[in-house]
């Protein structure tokens, strides 16, 4: 079995995951968590999120087949989730309500902030289109970015300011919207 890395797939998957994880858009949440509890375990949160994402990449499809859902159906459903996430980012509204966590441990940071429902959906949707090794590289690249952002969130907030974070969030929202349309178009015809 030959393992070939495709830089285009890695770049595309990385950008999709970067947009879905939206770690830069989460900087205000991270800052408020840090203010509440004093310290965020960046290393632990990044490692646990990586384990969750890679495990879901390999067993997510098996879980789906166990309950009788194929990857294309999940990808179409994922397209809808990503579509609504994009609308949240672009319009600045909250469709998916989340409770504010009480502590900044692995649970609120690694899951659901980094490896949440949108990320899991995206991973399985990517699995329908790209090679596994390229998705793993994309996950690792994103985890490096996540780690750096978690470690330097105070500095990033000062540099970008609220307006900069808002612009980045809206730009990635538009990218996510286009990704949702592409995922739907690629997988919906195979359902009929």
KEKE-3310 file (N, C-alpha, C; in steps of 0.2 Angstrom, whole numbers, plus 5000, padded with zeros to 4 digits):
npx = (5004:5004:5007:5003:5005:4995:4997:4988:4976:4979:4981:4968:4959:4965:4962:4948:4945:4952:4943:4931:4934:4938:4947:4953:4941:4937:4944:4940:4931:4941:4949:4940:4938:4951:4952:4943:4947:4961:4971:4974:4976:4985:4993:4987:4974:4975:4981:4971:4960:4966:4967:4953:4948:4956:4953:4939:4940:4944:4935:4922:4915:4912:4904:4893:4889:4885:4873:4867:4869:4876:4891:4890:4877:4879:4888:4880:4871:4881:4885:4874:4875:4887:4884:4875:4883:4892:4883:4881:4893:4895:4883:4884:4875:4867:4864:4866:4865:4875:4881:4890:4905:4911:4923:4940:4945:4950:4938:4929:4937:4945:4934:4919:4924:4936:4936:4922:4904:4903:4916:4918:4908:4914:4926:4921:4915:4925:4932:4925:4929:4943:4960:4965:4977:4980:4971:4974:4986:4982:4974:4984:4991:4982:4980:4992:4991:4980:4986:4996:4988:4981:4991:4995:4985:4981:4990:4987:4974:4976:4984:4975:4963:4945:4938:4947:4946:4932:4932:4940:4932:4921:4926:4930:4918:4911:4920:4917:4903:4904:4910:4901:4891:4898:4901:4888:4883:4892:4889:4875:4869:4873:4865:4853)
npy = (4994:5010:5026:5042:5059:5073:5089:5098:5093:5092:5106:5111:5103:5108:5121:5120:5114:5124:5134:5129:5125:5138:5145:5157:5165:5161:5167:5177:5170:5161:5170:5175:5164:5161:5173:5169:5157:5158:5150:5141:5125:5123:5113:5101:5102:5103:5091:5082:5086:5083:5069:5065:5070:5062:5049:5049:5051:5038:5029:5035:5033:5019:5019:5026:5017:5007:5012:5013:5023:5031:5037:5048:5052:5057:5067:5076:5080:5086:5096:5105:5108:5114:5125:5132:5135:5144:5154:5159:5164:5174:5182:5186:5180:5169:5153:5140:5136:5138:5133:5143:5137:5132:5129:5130:5118:5103:5098:5110:5116:5107:5099:5105:5116:5115:5102:5100:5098:5103:5101:5087:5083:5089:5082:5069:5072:5077:5065:5058:5063:5065:5058:5048:5050:5063:5071:5068:5075:5088:5089:5089:5100:5110:5108:5113:5126:5129:5126:5136:5148:5146:5147:5160:5169:5181:5190:5190:5195:5208:5213:5210:5216:5219:5222:5217:5203:5201:5204:5193:5182:5184:5183:5169:5164:5166:5158:5145:5144:5143:5130:5122:5122:5116:5103:5099:5098:5089:5077:5075:5071:5057:5051:5049)
npz = (5000:4995:5001:4997:4998:4995:4991:4988:4992:5006:5009:5006:5014:5026:5026:5027:5039:5047:5046:5051:5064:5069:5077:5079:5079:5091:5100:5109:5118:5123:5130:5139:5147:5152:5160:5169:5176:5176:5170:5155:5150:5137:5130:5134:5130:5116:5112:5117:5109:5096:5097:5098:5086:5076:5080:5077:5064:5060:5066:5065:5053:5054:5065:5060:5050:5058:5063:5051:5042:5027:5021:5012:5015:5027:5024:5017:5027:5035:5027:5028:5042:5042:5033:5042:5052:5045:5042:5055:5057:5047:5049:5062:5071:5083:5081:5086:5102:5116:5132:5143:5149:5165:5170:5163:5158:5149:5144:5140:5131:5122:5118:5117:5110:5101:5095:5090:5085:5072:5068:5068:5059:5048:5046:5043:5032:5024:5023:5014:5002:5002:5004:5018:5024:5020:5027:5040:5041:5039:5050:5060:5057:5059:5073:5077:5074:5083:5095:5096:5095:5107:5116:5114:5115:5122:5117:5103:5104:5107:5096:5084:5088:5092:5080:5070:5073:5070:5056:5051:5056:5048:5035:5035:5037:5025:5016:5022:5019:5005:5005:5011:5001:4990:4996:4997:4984:4979:4985:4986:4974:4974:4982:4976)
capx = (5000:5008:5005:5005:5003:4993:4998:4981:4971:4981:4979:4960:4957:4967:4958:4941:4946:4953:4937:4926:4937:4937:4951:4954:4935:4936:4949:4936:4929:4947:4951:4936:4940:4957:4951:4939:4951:4968:4976:4972:4981:4985:4995:4983:4968:4977:4982:4965:4956:4969:4965:4946:4947:4959:4949:4933:4941:4944:4929:4916:4912:4910:4898:4888:4887:4882:4867:4863:4870:4882:4896:4887:4871:4882:4891:4875:4869:4886:4884:4869:4878:4892:4880:4872:4889:4894:4878:4882:4899:4894:4878:4885:4870:4869:4859:4868:4866:4880:4881:4896:4908:4912:4930:4944:4949:4950:4931:4926:4942:4946:4928:4917:4927:4940:4933:4915:4900:4905:4923:4917:4905:4918:4931:4918:4913:4932:4934:4921:4932:4950:4963:4965:4984:4980:4966:4978:4991:4978:4972:4990:4993:4977:4982:4998:4989:4976:4991:4999:4983:4979:4997:4996:4978:4981:4994:4982:4968:4979:4986:4969:4957:4939:4937:4950:4943:4926:4933:4942:4927:4916:4929:4930:4911:4910:4923:4913:4897:4906:4912:4895:4888:4902:4899:4881:4883:4896:4887:4868:4867:4874:4859:4847)
capy = (5000:5016:5032:5048:5065:5077:5095:5102:5090:5095:5113:5112:5101:5112:5127:5119:5113:5130:5138:5126:5126:5145:5146:5164:5168:5159:5170:5181:5165:5159:5176:5175:5158:5163:5177:5166:5152:5160:5146:5136:5120:5123:5107:5095:5103:5102:5084:5078:5087:5079:5062:5065:5071:5057:5043:5050:5050:5031:5025:5038:5029:5013:5021:5028:5011:5003:5014:5013:5029:5030:5043:5053:5055:5061:5073:5081:5083:5090:5102:5109:5110:5119:5130:5136:5138:5149:5160:5162:5168:5180:5187:5187:5178:5163:5148:5134:5139:5134:5136:5145:5133:5135:5129:5130:5112:5100:5098:5115:5119:5102:5097:5106:5122:5114:5096:5100:5094:5105:5098:5080:5083:5091:5077:5064:5075:5076:5058:5056:5066:5065:5052:5049:5053:5070:5073:5068:5080:5094:5090:5090:5107:5114:5108:5117:5133:5129:5127:5143:5153:5145:5150:5168:5172:5188:5194:5190:5200:5215:5214:5211:5220:5216:5223:5212:5197:5201:5203:5186:5178:5184:5180:5162:5162:5165:5152:5140:5144:5140:5124:5119:5121:5111:5097:5097:5097:5083:5071:5074:5066:5050:5049:5047)
capz = (5000:4994:5004:4994:5001:4990:4994:4986:4997:5013:5009:5006:5021:5032:5026:5029:5046:5050:5046:5055:5071:5070:5083:5080:5081:5098:5105:5115:5123:5127:5134:5145:5151:5155:5165:5175:5179:5177:5166:5151:5148:5130:5127:5135:5126:5109:5111:5117:5103:5091:5098:5097:5079:5072:5082:5074:5057:5058:5068:5063:5047:5057:5070:5055:5047:5063:5064:5045:5038:5023:5022:5008:5018:5033:5021:5015:5033:5037:5023:5031:5048:5040:5031:5047:5055:5041:5043:5061:5057:5043:5051:5069:5075:5087:5080:5090:5108:5120:5139:5145:5153:5172:5171:5157:5157:5143:5141:5136:5126:5117:5116:5110:5106:5095:5091:5091:5081:5066:5066:5067:5053:5042:5046:5039:5025:5020:5022:5008:4996:5002:5007:5025:5026:5019:5032:5046:5040:5040:5057:5064:5055:5063:5080:5079:5075:5089:5101:5096:5097:5114:5120:5113:5114:5124:5112:5097:5105:5107:5089:5080:5091:5091:5073:5066:5074:5067:5049:5050:5057:5042:5029:5035:5036:5017:5014:5025:5015:4999:5006:5012:4994:4987:4999:4996:4977:4977:4988:4986:4968:4975:4987:4972)
cpx = (5004:5004:5007:5001:5001:4993:4991:4976:4972:4979:4971:4957:4959:4963:4951:4941:4947:4947:4932:4928:4936:4941:4952:4947:4933:4940:4945:4934:4935:4949:4947:4937:4946:4956:4947:4943:4958:4973:4972:4977:4981:4988:4990:4976:4969:4978:4976:4960:4959:4967:4958:4945:4950:4955:4942:4934:4941:4938:4922:4912:4909:4904:4892:4885:4883:4874:4863:4864:4876:4885:4893:4881:4874:4885:4886:4872:4875:4887:4879:4871:4883:4889:4878:4878:4892:4889:4879:4888:4898:4889:4879:4879:4871:4863:4860:4869:4871:4880:4889:4899:4910:4920:4934:4948:4948:4943:4929:4931:4943:4939:4923:4920:4931:4937:4926:4911:4902:4912:4922:4913:4909:4923:4928:4917:4920:4934:4931:4925:4940:4953:4965:4972:4984:4976:4970:4983:4987:4976:4978:4992:4988:4978:4988:4996:4985:4981:4994:4994:4981:4985:4997:4990:4978:4985:4990:4977:4970:4981:4980:4964:4951:4937:4940:4948:4936:4927:4935:4937:4922:4919:4929:4923:4909:4913:4919:4906:4898:4907:4906:4891:4891:4901:4893:4880:4887:4893:4879:4866:4868:4869:4853:4848)
cpy = (5006:5022:5038:5054:5070:5084:5099:5100:5092:5102:5114:5109:5105:5118:5126:5118:5119:5134:5136:5126:5133:5147:5154:5168:5166:5162:5174:5176:5162:5164:5176:5169:5159:5167:5174:5161:5153:5156:5141:5131:5119:5116:5101:5096:5102:5095:5080:5080:5083:5071:5061:5065:5065:5050:5044:5049:5043:5027:5029:5035:5022:5014:5022:5021:5006:5005:5015:5019:5029:5037:5049:5056:5060:5068:5078:5084:5088:5096:5107:5112:5116:5126:5135:5139:5144:5155:5163:5167:5175:5185:5189:5185:5171:5158:5142:5137:5135:5137:5138:5140:5136:5134:5128:5124:5109:5099:5104:5117:5113:5100:5101:5112:5120:5108:5096:5097:5096:5102:5091:5079:5084:5085:5071:5066:5075:5069:5055:5058:5065:5059:5054:5052:5061:5074:5074:5074:5087:5095:5092:5098:5112:5114:5112:5124:5134:5130:5134:5148:5152:5148:5157:5171:5180:5193:5195:5195:5207:5217:5215:5215:5216:5217:5218:5205:5196:5200:5196:5181:5178:5182:5172:5159:5161:5159:5146:5139:5141:5132:5119:5117:5116:5104:5094:5094:5091:5077:5070:5070:5059:5047:5046:5042)
cpz = (5000:4997:5001:4997:4995:4993:4993:4991:5004:5014:5010:5012:5027:5032:5029:5037:5050:5051:5050:5062:5073:5076:5084:5082:5088:5103:5111:5120:5127:5132:5140:5150:5155:5161:5171:5179:5180:5172:5162:5149:5140:5127:5128:5131:5118:5108:5112:5111:5097:5091:5096:5089:5075:5074:5078:5066:5055:5060:5067:5058:5050:5061:5065:5052:5052:5064:5057:5041:5034:5024:5018:5011:5024:5030:5019:5021:5036:5033:5026:5038:5047:5037:5036:5051:5052:5042:5050:5061:5053:5046:5058:5073:5079:5085:5085:5097:5112:5127:5140:5150:5160:5173:5164:5157:5150:5140:5138:5130:5120:5114:5120:5107:5100:5091:5093:5086:5073:5063:5064:5060:5047:5041:5042:5032:5021:5019:5016:5002:4996:5005:5014:5027:5026:5025:5039:5046:5042:5047:5061:5063:5059:5070:5082:5079:5081:5095:5101:5098:5104:5119:5120:5112:5117:5119:5105:5098:5104:5100:5084:5082:5089:5083:5068:5067:5070:5059:5048:5051:5051:5036:5029:5035:5029:5014:5016:5021:5008:4999:5007:5005:4990:4989:4997:4988:4975:4980:4987:4980:4969:4980:4983:4967)
residu = (UNK:UNK:UNK:UNK:UNK:UNK:UNK:UNK:UNK:UNK:UNK:UNK:UNK:UNK:UNK:UNK:UNK:UNK:UNK:UNK:UNK:UNK:UNK:UNK:UNK:UNK:UNK:UNK:UNK:UNK:UNK:UNK:UNK:UNK:UNK:UNK:UNK:UNK:UNK:UNK:UNK:UNK:UNK:UNK:UNK:UNK:UNK:UNK:UNK:UNK:UNK:UNK:UNK:UNK:UNK:UNK:UNK:UNK:UNK:UNK:UNK:UNK:UNK:UNK:UNK:UNK:UNK:UNK:UNK:UNK:UNK:UNK:UNK:UNK:UNK:UNK:UNK:UNK:UNK:UNK:UNK:UNK:UNK:UNK:UNK:UNK:UNK:UNK:UNK:UNK:UNK:UNK:UNK:UNK:UNK:UNK:UNK:UNK:UNK:UNK:UNK:UNK:UNK:UNK:UNK:UNK:UNK:UNK:UNK:UNK:UNK:UNK:UNK:UNK:UNK:UNK:UNK:UNK:UNK:UNK:UNK:UNK:UNK:UNK:UNK:UNK:UNK:UNK:UNK:UNK:UNK:UNK:UNK:UNK:UNK:UNK:UNK:UNK:UNK:UNK:UNK:UNK:UNK:UNK:UNK:UNK:UNK:UNK:UNK:UNK:UNK:UNK:UNK:UNK:UNK:UNK:UNK:UNK:UNK:UNK:UNK:UNK:UNK:UNK:UNK:UNK:UNK:UNK:UNK:UNK:UNK:UNK:UNK:UNK:UNK:UNK:UNK:UNK:UNK:UNK:UNK:UNK:UNK:UNK:UNK:UNK:UNK:UNK:UNK:UNK:UNK:UNK)
# end
